[in-house]
Amino acid sequence: MLRRRNPLQPLMLPTIVIIGLFFLVVFFFIPSEARQVKKVVDDFYTLEQEAKFSSSWELFHSSMQSHFSRDRYISDRPHTFMNHFGVDTFEFEMSRPKKLKNWKLYEDSEKMEAYEVVVTKTYRGTYGHFQFIQYVYVANEEGDWRLLWDYKEK
């Protein structure tokens, strides 16, 4: 008994490979919003670890830049978190970004779409080993993801 050969069979394997490669390229080379958000938070706190406060300030949303002038931030940040605690740097971990549809910086500010990331900073210094937990928000501003902190009264 003779079997008929499927004329499409030789094309199936290359097609599956091409489709698989397409999805890998899309997944790894076209960053998702959540990956972009995580990268901004990671970049911000890495710069802070390295005491590059002028550069970390640049990653703030314009609302945050209005809240802290560059000069004030550059002088306050190391004074408060490094000098008082007797540390040179810190380690940090962050949660997965969680998308929020109607987040507000202040009670009376406009709602915006943002991602929430919980950052835990670990310090080891003169006064022992301790952690700070900070809720960080990241919103898209003119095509760039920018960092915000929450100033609402709770």
C-alpha positions, -999 to +999 in steps of 0.1 A: +000+000+000+014+034-010+011+064+013+005+098-001+030+123+011+016+156+025+032+184+003+031+208+032+050+186+056+086+197+046+075+234+053+061+228+088+093+226+107+109+258+092+076+276+098+074+266+134+111+276+139+104+310+123+073+317+144+092+307+175+121+330+167+096+359+160+081+355+195+115+353+211+126+385+193+094+403+204+097+391+240+134+399+245+140+429+222+108+448+224+105+457+261+072+455+278+060+484+299+066+464+330+102+457+320+108+493+311+094+504+345+115+479+364+146+492+345+139+528+354+135+519+391+167+498+390+186+526+372+174+551+398+184+531+429+217+520+413+226+557+407+216+564+443+239+535+455+267+551+437+259+585+452+252+599+417+223+620+430+223+645+402+218+617+377+191+599+397+173+633+400+171+633+362+149+602+363+122+619+383+089+629+367+086+667+363+062+668+392+090+654+414+115+678+400+092+706+409+090+692+444+128+690+449+151+714+431+182+696+418+205+714+443+183+707+473+180+670+463+217+666+458+225+680+492+196+665+512+197+630+499+232+619+509+230+639+542+198+622+553+204+587+542+241+583+542+257+606+567+231+602+595+232+564+593+269+561+589+268+542+557+285+545+523+258+527+503+229+502+505+215+472+488+180+471+473+153+448+461+121+456+443+087+440+437+071+433+404+055+464+389+018+466+395-003+487+371-026+513+386-052+530+364-060+561+386-030+569+407-025+605+421+007+621+434-013+644+458-049+642+469-058+672+446-037+662+416-049+647+384-053+609+381-027+592+359-018+557+349+012+545+368+030+514+380+037+508+417+070+492+427+079+485+463+116+490+469+133+477+500+166+493+508+190+475+532+216+496+551+244+482+572+261+510+591+272+526+624+238+521+639+233+485+628+214+467+601+181+481+590+157+483+561+135+510+546+105+502+524+095+528+499+065+528+475+077+540+441+055+550+412+065+552+376+045+570+349+051+577+313+058+614+306+063+624+270+075+589+260+098+584+289+092+564+321+097+587+351+098+581+389+074+595+414+069+591+452+035+593+469+028+625+489-009+618+497-020+620+533-032+586+544 
